[in-house]
Amino acid sequence: MSARISAVVVDDVDAVIALARVVWQDAYAGIISQEQIDYMLGQRYNTSRLLEELGSPEVWWDKAQVDDELAAFASTLLTNVPGEMKLDKLYVDPLRQRLGLGARLIDHVAERARARGCHTLMLAVNKRNARALAAYRKHGFVEREAVRVDIGNGFVMDDFIMSKSLSAGG
Ligand SMILES: CC(C)(COP(=O)(O)OP(=O)(O)OC[C@H]1O[C@@H](n2cnc3c(N)ncnc32)[C@H](O)[C@@H]1OP(=O)(O)O)[C@@H](O)C(=O)NCCC(=O)NCCS
């Protein structure tokens, strides 16, 4: 399978929002409630939020296309810890998972982080998201701490913080 990685642009916003809905439904039903899925999708994947992030110099959105179709996307941002970049989102079309697209996007964002002098790529992942935990471990991330974050409306994110060292070859 040949995939092309490039930056998400304004014309991709509707497709990113649509793909996010498909992946979230597939990944999180059974982990968090439908109400929490809808709440978090509404907060994170709306047109104005995406356009704002696409215009930000400290947030990067990347996409992977297969046969010119959006197959996966990722976003990364600088945290307030020097030398650290956060992989904030990584979502692969359920029909295209386990084919290496997640790995391609992780390599891509790790390269950007290195180029900006970062030594660590970190992320937050739901403790019950076994599929993502397996993928992140395989791709060099290790659990750093457990956190519970109140996100409003009575919802919490029950996550592991994982990080990957970006030192030589890491
Ligand atoms: C997590 C995710 C991004 C990984 O992307 P991917 O393209 O499927 O991953 P890759 O092909 O690069 O890596 C595959 C490896 O991940 C792990 N993995 C992926 N899917 C898995 C599954 N269903 N069960 C067990 N392990 C799985 C395995 O280690 C696998 O390696 P293997 O196939 O050799 O056993 C993707 O599964 C996804 O989008 N999941 C739903 C959304 C999500 O949870 N995103 C992360 C939010 S923090």
PDBQT file of the ligand as one rigid body, heavy atoms in Angstrom, charges set to zero:
ROOT
HETATM    1  C1  LIG A 201      -3.803   3.307  17.176  1.00  0.00    +0.000 C 
HETATM    2  C2  LIG A 201      -3.743   3.485  15.673  1.00  0.00    +0.000 C 
HETATM    3  C3  LIG A 201      -3.526   4.964  15.337  1.00  0.00    +0.000 C 
HETATM    4  C4  LIG A 201      -2.553   2.675  15.115  1.00  0.00    +0.000 C 
HETATM    5  O1  LIG A 201      -2.449   2.909  13.731  1.00  0.00    +0.000 OA
HETATM    6  P1  LIG A 201      -2.204   1.707  12.709  1.00  0.00    +0.000 P 
HETATM    7  O2  LIG A 201      -1.983   2.299  11.378  1.00  0.00    +0.000 OA
HETATM    8  O3  LIG A 201      -3.287   0.705  12.854  1.00  0.00    +0.000 OA
HETATM    9  O4  LIG A 201      -0.856   1.102  13.328  1.00  0.00    +0.000 OA
HETATM   10  P2  LIG A 201       0.389   0.450  12.573  1.00  0.00    +0.000 P 
HETATM   11  O5  LIG A 201      -0.084  -0.315  11.400  1.00  0.00    +0.000 OA
HETATM   12  O6  LIG A 201       1.433   1.459  12.351  1.00  0.00    +0.000 OA
HETATM   13  O7  LIG A 201       0.927  -0.493  13.726  1.00  0.00    +0.000 OA
HETATM   14  C5  LIG A 201       0.299  -1.701  13.921  1.00  0.00    +0.000 C 
HETATM   15  C6  LIG A 201       0.626  -2.215  15.302  1.00  0.00    +0.000 C 
HETATM   16  O8  LIG A 201      -0.222  -1.601  16.258  1.00  0.00    +0.000 OA
HETATM   17  C7  LIG A 201      -0.754  -2.601  17.124  1.00  0.00    +0.000 C 
HETATM   18  N1  LIG A 201      -2.170  -2.780  16.795  1.00  0.00    +0.000 N 
HETATM   19  C8  LIG A 201      -2.861  -2.069  15.900  1.00  0.00    +0.000 A 
HETATM   20  N2  LIG A 201      -4.144  -2.482  15.857  1.00  0.00    +0.000 NA
HETATM   21  C9  LIG A 201      -4.238  -3.465  16.772  1.00  0.00    +0.000 A 
HETATM   22  C10 LIG A 201      -5.298  -4.296  17.195  1.00  0.00    +0.000 A 
HETATM   23  N3  LIG A 201      -6.535  -4.177  16.670  1.00  0.00    +0.000 N 
HETATM   24  N4  LIG A 201      -5.047  -5.206  18.146  1.00  0.00    +0.000 NA
HETATM   25  C11 LIG A 201      -3.802  -5.335  18.676  1.00  0.00    +0.000 A 
HETATM   26  N5  LIG A 201      -2.754  -4.580  18.297  1.00  0.00    +0.000 NA
HETATM   27  C12 LIG A 201      -2.981  -3.654  17.360  1.00  0.00    +0.000 A 
HETATM   28  C13 LIG A 201       0.047  -3.859  16.859  1.00  0.00    +0.000 C 
HETATM   29  O9  LIG A 201       1.235  -3.783  17.619  1.00  0.00    +0.000 OA
HETATM   30  C14 LIG A 201       0.340  -3.674  15.401  1.00  0.00    +0.000 C 
HETATM   31  O10 LIG A 201       1.449  -4.374  14.956  1.00  0.00    +0.000 OA
HETATM   32  P3  LIG A 201       1.224  -5.803  14.265  1.00  0.00    +0.000 P 
HETATM   33  O11 LIG A 201       0.148  -5.610  13.242  1.00  0.00    +0.000 OA
HETATM   34  O12 LIG A 201       2.567  -6.124  13.687  1.00  0.00    +0.000 OA
HETATM   35  O13 LIG A 201       0.811  -6.723  15.371  1.00  0.00    +0.000 OA
HETATM   36  C15 LIG A 201      -5.031   2.983  14.977  1.00  0.00    +0.000 C 
HETATM   37  O14 LIG A 201      -5.276   1.665  15.397  1.00  0.00    +0.000 OA
HETATM   38  C16 LIG A 201      -6.245   3.835  15.275  1.00  0.00    +0.000 C 
HETATM   39  O15 LIG A 201      -6.514   4.827  14.585  1.00  0.00    +0.000 OA
HETATM   40  N6  LIG A 201      -7.009   3.432  16.317  1.00  0.00    +0.000 N 
HETATM   41  C17 LIG A 201      -8.244   4.080  16.658  1.00  0.00    +0.000 C 
HETATM   42  C18 LIG A 201      -8.056   5.510  17.112  1.00  0.00    +0.000 C 
HETATM   43  C19 LIG A 201      -7.152   5.614  18.299  1.00  0.00    +0.000 C 
HETATM   44  O16 LIG A 201      -7.335   4.948  19.296  1.00  0.00    +0.000 OA
HETATM   45  N7  LIG A 201      -6.184   6.521  18.164  1.00  0.00    +0.000 N 
HETATM   46  C20 LIG A 201      -5.243   6.799  19.229  1.00  0.00    +0.000 C 
HETATM   47  C21 LIG A 201      -5.811   7.838  20.132  1.00  0.00    +0.000 C 
HETATM   48  S1  LIG A 201      -4.714   8.217  21.478  1.00  0.00    +0.000 SA
ENDROOT
TORSDOF 0
